[in-house]
Amino acid sequence: MAANLQQQRSINLQLRREVEIERMPVSEACSLMMKYMLEHEEEDCLLSGFTQKVNPFREKSSCSIL
């Protein structure tokens, strides 16, 4: 019984914390994300690709001495 009471208090405390979270409509959040993505699309390597100097996945040159 004490464990159940402690669990209910924990849930109550969590719900009190969540009430104070600032919320916004999904449509507004989506429009803000789209605006951010459009403003930063030049920096996105998935859209523009890597330059040869900055590409972290390019093969490293190895020594060819035998």
Number of C-alpha atoms within 10 A of each C-alpha: 6 7 8 9 10 11 12 12 12 12 12 12 11 11 11 11 10 10 9 8 8 6 8 8 7 9 9 10 12 11 11 12 12 12 11 11 13 10 10 10 12 12 12 11 11 9 9 10 11 15 9 9 7 8 11 10 8 10 7 7 6 6 6 5 4 3
